């Protein structure tokens, strides 16, 4: 197991496009303070796409071998932006949090909004127009049942 753990430590997640795309969809690329979440995501990805690894066993192994501190130090070095970069990141975070501010509604609240004819927040409104045309007859022959012979 130790060789699997050392391979996990040396795996370059930043160059793996699938992992980077997954982080972008989860909006985790900006969060350097949540190392444990990032480690859990990396362990999940590695287990799913590279080779099997046990999360609990790795965490106990890394705490006994001191690789967790190495992992944290690497991410502090990688994620330490310059002063102007940190302002840009901070502005981007406030913009996205203002744009994607979601409220978690219960099922009853959503039902009440629908029954009242009000708009449900966070749901995109589709522009569906009727075509007002009569349906066309089918052009294909009906598929025969197994007991029907041709």
N, C-alpha and C positions, 0 to 999 in steps of 0.2 A: 504493500500500500504506500510505502514511503516514496517509491519512485513515481507513483501517480501524483502524489502531493507535490513533489518537486517539479514535475512536468507542469502541473497546474500553476505553480508559482512563476515558472519561466514562460508561460503562455502569454503572447502579446495580444491582449484583447483590443487594443487601440487600432491594430491593423486589420482585424477581422471585421469585414464590412457588415456581416449579419448582426454581430453584437452591437456595433455602432448604430446601425439602423434601429435595432430594438431599443437602445437607450434613447434615441431621439423620439421614438413613438411614446416612450414612457416619460419623456421630459426629465430624464435623470442626468443629462450631461452637465447641467449647471450645479448640481447639488454635491459639493465636495464634503460637506459636513456630515453626510449620512453614509459613512464608510461601511457600516455593517449591512445596510441595504444594498450597497453596491457589491459588497463581497457575496451576499446571498444571490444577487442576480448573476454574478460571474460564476458562482458554483452551479447554479441552475443551468446556465448556458453551457458550461463545460460538460456537465453531466449529460445534457441532452444532445449536444452536437459533436463532442470530441470523444470522450470516453467516460465510463461510469466512475463516479466519485461520490463518497458519502460525506454529506455536509457536516454532520456532527463529528465524525472521525477526523475530518480535516481541521475543524476548529480546535479540537483538543490537541492535534499534532502541531498546528501552527503556534498555539500558545506555549507548548513545551519547547519548541524549537526557536521561538522568537521571530518567526516570519511575519507575524501580524504587525509587529512594529515596523518591519521593513516595508510591508505593504502600505502602512499608513504614511511613512516617510516619503515613499515614492509618490503617493497621491498628493501630499502637501507640496512637493516640488513641482509636480505636473500642473496642479490646479492653482498655484500661487500666481495670479495675474499681476501685471503692473498696475499702477494706480489708475491710469486712464482706462485700462481694460476693465478694472473692477467697476468703474462708474458706468461703463457701457453695459456690463452684465447686470448691474443693479437696476438700471433703467429698463432693460429688456424684461427682467423679472416683474417689475411693477406693471409694465404694459401688459404682459401676458396674464398676470393675476387679475388685472382690471377687466381684460377682455373675456376671460374664461371663468368669471366668477359664477359658480354654479351653486344652486340651492338644492339640497336633497329633500325631495318631497315624498311623503308617504303615498301609498297606493290610494288611500281614501282622498287625499288632497288632490291627486291627479284626476281621480274620477269626478270630484266636485268641479274642478276647472273645466273638464270636458262637458259635463252636464250643463254648466252655466254658459258654455259657448265661448269661454275665455281661452286665450292662447297659453299653452303650456311652455314655460321657459326652458330653453335648451333644445327644443324640437324645431327642426327646419320645416318650413312650410313649403309643400310641394304645389306646383302650378299644374294641376291636372284639368285638361279641357276635354269635354265630350266631342267625339268626332261626328256624331249624328248620321252615321251611315249604317245601312242594313248589313247584317253579317253575310259573309260569302260562304258558299257551300264548300265542303271539304273536297279536295282534289285526290286524296289518297284512298286506296282501297282499304276496307276494313281488314284487320289482321285476323286470320283464321284461328279458331280455338284449337287446342290440341286434339280434341275428338272429332273435329271437322276435317274431312279429307278434301283435297283439291280435285 
